[in-house]
Amino acid sequence: MINKLKELVENSSEEEVKSLLFQMLLRINMMEETDFPEEQFTKDLKRYIKIFLIINPSK
């Protein structure tokens, strides 16, 4: 899985990677500044990975 994600990131556009990074950083910020649950944070990250894999299946 790690190698697949690495390959996807390397073959994705800069815009896609920036968007994914922004979403992750936004969630981290929410978790630190509010009572945003760590469990939800983990679920969100897993969802982002799944979405990233779905929208980039052939890369």
Summary of the structure (lengths in Angstrom):
residues: 59
radius of gyration: 12.5
end to end distance: 13.8
largest distance: 38.0
contacts: 127
relative contact order: 0.17
helix: 81%
strand: 0%
